[in-house]
Amino acid sequence: MSTIEKTEIENQLKNIIDPNVETDLVSARSVKSITVEAGRVVVNIELGYPAKSFIEGFKQQITAKLAELEGVSSVEVNISVNISSHGVQNSLKPVENIKNIIAVASGKGGVGKSTTSVNLALALAAEGATVGILDADIYGPSIPTMLGLSGYPESQDNKTMMPKVSYGIQTISIGYLIEPDQPMIWRGPMVTNALQQLLNDTNWVGLDYLIVDLPPGTGDIQLTLSQQIPVSGAVIVTTPQDIALIDAQRGLGMFEKVNVPVLGIVENMSMHICSECGHEEAIFGSGGGVAMAEKNDIELLGSLPLDIHIRQNADSGRPTVVADPDGRASEIYKEIARKMSAKLALKSKDYSNKFPNIVVQNT
């Protein structure tokens, strides 16, 4: 039997594409070690994003590919996950206990942004991450309803708040601090102060990701978040409708101007499938998300159907990813969550906490 060399293993790994980062394992720097001894091959892979439902199938694919090589008698593939803190805009300092903040935005209301935010947060958690969600829509908070939560958050020191938890997700919203029918008649400065307090006065516990559900538009809250809150990346939610795409383009442009990388686009309500006959109809048009992604050279992370169950689940306080975890819509949310976090994993890491503070003293 011929002997197998380490370089042959590495070359074979260059032919295996990680579909979430859309590049090969070697180029993605996912291969941490290769050991070859008497035909026995051990490969250690490290992913920078949560992938609980993906790992086993990917491990089998890698094993089968390596076993094809002549001289290989056995293959052991170990895949681990290490979620790092990534760089933020304008040299801002990361928030304590939060590795990455991801903003979910849309230029237009009514495109299903909050529903997407909640399900993406739950999908990240289902894939193995520790996740929080900040409801940044001060005027129209909807996260409490979607997660079936109400009542004031606890405070252990009368200064800060503990996040309210639902389905393993840490959450905070102005909706927990006011009556459900109370209007928020606040001017811009009060709103931006409230947003910063919700972020900084909440005792987040070891978050890999904090999803920030932004209100529609490009006003005070969006500017505060993009200029004063350390954001690692953003996701734009749109529908295929032309008017939604125009507004989504404005939201994308805002993040580009403040140096927040846009991780991709989510196209919501892309296709309606009749529950009676199965007929498919593009009620809001088709191809808009693809065209926008191509125009801006960013990725279309995924497309979701116009499905009555997604709406019903969100309204009932039991979103789709937990109400129907094995359904097709949940699969799509998990695929989007993996791609989104994988795109972020390719961005530059934050090393600010690796360096000591230098203090100059007179002695």
N, C-alpha and C positions, 0 to 999 in steps of 0.2 A: 504494500500500500504506500502511495506517495505521501509525503509529509505536507502539511498545510502551514503556510506562513501567515503571520499576523497581518501583513500588508494585503494579502488576499482577502482576509476577513474584512478589513477596512474598505477595500474596493467594492466588495459586495454590499456593504452597508451604505455606500454612496448610491446604490441603485434602489434603495428603499426610501420612499417618500413618506414623510409624516403629513397626512392630509390636512392636519389642523394648522401647520405652519407653511404648508405647500413648498417644502424644500426637503432635501435628503437629510438623513440623520447626522451625517458628518458635517455638512455645511451649517446645520442648525446647532452644532456643538452639543448635541445630545448624548454622544458616545463618551462616557467617562472612563471606561477601561476595557481592554480586550486581553484575555489570557488564552494562550494556546499551549497545550501540553499533551503530546502523544495523541493528537487527533481530537482531544477534548477541548471544546471551545466554550469559554464563559465570557459573556458580554454584559456590561452594566450600562444601562441607559437611564438618563435623568431628564425628565420633562419639566418644563418651567411653568406648567399650567395644570389645573385639576382635570383629571381624565379617568375617573373611576370606571365608567361604563365602557371605556375605549381600550383600556390597557390590556385586558386578556386577549382580545382579538388581535391587537397589534403585536403582542408577544408571540402569538402563534404564527403570524405572518413573517416576522423576523426569523423565528426558529426554522420555519420551512425554507426560507430563502437561503439561510446559511447552511442548512443540511444538504443543499444541492451541490455544494462544493466537494470536489474530489479530495479525499484525505481526511474528511471530517467524520469522526465516529460518534460524537455526541455533541449536543448544543444545549447550553443553559443560558437563558436570557432573563435578566433581572431588570425590571422597570420601576423606578422610583419617581416621586414628584417633589420638587423643591420650588416653592413660589417665592420669588424675590421681590423686594421693593424696588420700584423703577423711578427713574428721574422725573421731575416735575418742571413746570414752566417757571421762567423768570427767577431761578435760584431760590424759590420758596422752600421752606423747610417742611418735610412730611409731618403729618399729625401723629402724635404718639398713639401707639397701638393700632395704627392703620398702615398696612404696607402699600396699598394702591387705592386711589380714588378714581372711579370711572363715572363720567357724566353721561347720562342718557338724555338726549335732547331732540327736539323737533322744532321746526320753525312755525308749525301750524298746530292748532288744537284739534282734537278729535281723530287723531291718527292711531290711537291705541298705545301711546308712549308709556303711560303708567302701567298698563297691563303687561307690556313688554318688559319694563323695568322689574316688576315683581317676579315675573316668570324667569327672567334671566338670573336674578338673585337666587331664586330657588333652584335653578338649574346648576349654577355654580356650586351651591351647597350639596346638591345631589351628586355632583362630580367629586366631592371631597374637600372643598374649600370652606373656610370660616368666613361668613359673609354678613354684611350689614346693609341696610337701605335707609337713606336719608330722604325724606319727603321734602323737597325744596319748593314745592308749590304752596306758598304761604296763603294765597288767596283762595285756592281750591284744593285742599289736601284730600287725597283719595286713598292713600296707602293704608290707613287704619281700616277702612271698609273692606279693601281687597284682601287684607290679612286677618280680618275678623277680630280686630282689637279695638278697645275703647278704654277710657279712664286715664287718670293721671299716671305718669311714670313715677317710680319710687325715687326717693332721694335719701341717701344715707348720711349726708353731711349738710343738708339744707342749702347747698350751693350748686351741686351738680346733679345730673339725672342719670339713672340707670336706663339703658335701652329696654324697651318692651320687646319681648321675644315671641315669635310665632313661627312654627314649623322649623325651628332651629335658626331663624334669621333674626339678627338684632336690628331693631328699628327705632326711629324717632321721627316725630311729625308734630307740627303745630296743632294738628287735629287732636292730639292727646291732651292739649292744654286749654282747649276752648270747647264750648258746647257745639253740638253738631250743626245747629242752625244759626250760629253766631257769625255774622259777616265780619271780615277783616278789612276795616276801613282805615288802612294805613298808607302813609306816603312812602316813597322809595327808601329813604334812609332807615326808617323803622323796619322795613322788610329785610333789607340787607343785614342790619344788626341782628334780626331774629335768625336769619340763616346762619350767621357766624356763631351765634350762641348755641343753636341746635347742634352744630358740628363740634364745637370746642367744649361745651359744657355737658356733653354726654360721655359717660364712662364706657367707651367702646372696649371690648375685650378681645384682644388678639386677632384683629380682622386681617384676612388676606386681601379682601376686596370690600370697599364700601361703594355701593351703587347709589348715585345721586340722581333722583328723579326730578328733572328740571321742569318748570312750567314752559309752555310754548312761547316762542318769541326770542328776541335778543335785547331784553331790557335790563333793569337794575340787577335782578338776581343772577342772570347769566353773566353779566359783566363782573359782578362781585366774585362769582365762582371762578371765572377765568383769570381774574387778576389777583385775587387775594387768597384763594384756597388752592392747595397743591394738588393739581389734577394730573394723573398719569396718562389718561387717554379719554376719548369721547366716542360715543356711538350715536349715529343719527337714525331716527325712526321716521319713515315716510310711508305713504301709500303710492300706488302707481299713478295717481291722479296728477295732472299737470300742475294745478294750483298748489298741491301739497309739495311737489318737487321743487317749485320755485322758492317756497318758504324754507324748505329743508336746505336748499343751496345757500341761503342766507345764514342759517345756523352753522353750516359747515365752514363758511367763510369767516365767521366770527372766531371759531376755534383756531383756524389757521393764522389769523392775525395776532392772536395772543400765544402762539407757539404751543398749543395743546394738540398732540397728534390725534387724528381721527382714525380709529381702529377699523371702522367700516360702517356700512349701511344695513339696516334691517328694513325690508319691505313688508309692511303689514297689509292685510286685506288684499293680497295679491290675486286671489282667485276665489270665487264662491262656488261651492259644490253643493248642489241640491240634495237635501237629506232624503228626498222621496225617490228621485230618479237617477241621481248621480251625475246629472248634467253639469258641466263646468262652464262658468261664465265670468269674464273679466269685467266686473261691474265698474271698477275704478280705472279701467284701462290696463295695459300690459306693457312690460318691458321698461317701465320708467326707472325702477331701481337699478337695473342693469346699465341703462344709459347714463345715469348719474354717476355710478361707480366708475364706468369707463372714462367719462369726461374728467373726473377728478383723480383718476389713477389710484383709487382705493378699492377695497374689496366689498362686494355684496355678501355679507355674512350669512344671509339666509332670507327666505321668503315664507311668510305665514299665510294660511288661507283665511278668508272671511268665514269664521265658524261660530255658530251661535253658542256652542258649548264653552268656548274660550271666554265669551262675554258673561255667560251665566255663572261660570265658575268664579270669575273675578268678583262679580256682584254678590255672590253668596259667601265671600270670605274664604274660599277654598280654591286658590288658583289652579290652573290646568296641570302644572308640573306635580302638584301633590294630589289633585283630584283624580287624575288619570296618568300616573307616572309612566305607564308602558304604551300610551297612545302615540299616534304619529305626531301630534302637535308637541307633545313633551319631548319626543325625539328631536324635533327641529329646534326647540329651545335649547336643548343640551348641545346640539351641534353648533349653534350660534355661540353659546357660552364658551365652548372649547376653542372655537376659532378666535373669538374676541380676546380671550385671555392668552391664547397662543401668540397672537399678533403683539400683544403687550409684552410677552416674554422675550420677544426679539428686540425690544427697545432697550436703550441704555439703562443700566442698573443705577440705583441710588447708593452711593458710598458715603454719604454724609455722616452716618453713625459709625463708620469704621475709623474715622480719624479723631484723635484726641483734641480736646480744646487746649489751645496754647495760651497760657496766662503769663504776662510779663510783670514781674514784681521788682520793687526796689529792695535790695538787701543790704 
